[in-house]
């Protein structure tokens, strides 16, 4: 299936790492403070600034409500409702499409 929604992590406004589903991303050592932002090309998250750390590794979970399955499901449902409208001319179906 075509993957439409891609997520990226931007580190200190210059390094960009692509996030893949269920795969960790290793970010090289950065001088503190580290500024992290998640983005999808159009939208971006609130910056997460790490000023100090005591752990050698930090694990940060990134989630997105709009996944590819939900996106394609919405397209299929809208197309199906438009086809029903054109066959029946019921405007209430067009409203939900």
Secondary structure, DSSP 8 states (H G I E B T S, - for coil): ------EEEEETTTEEEEE-TT---------SSEEEEEE-SS-B---EEE---SSS--------S--HHHHHHHHHHHHHHHHHHHHH--HHHHHH-
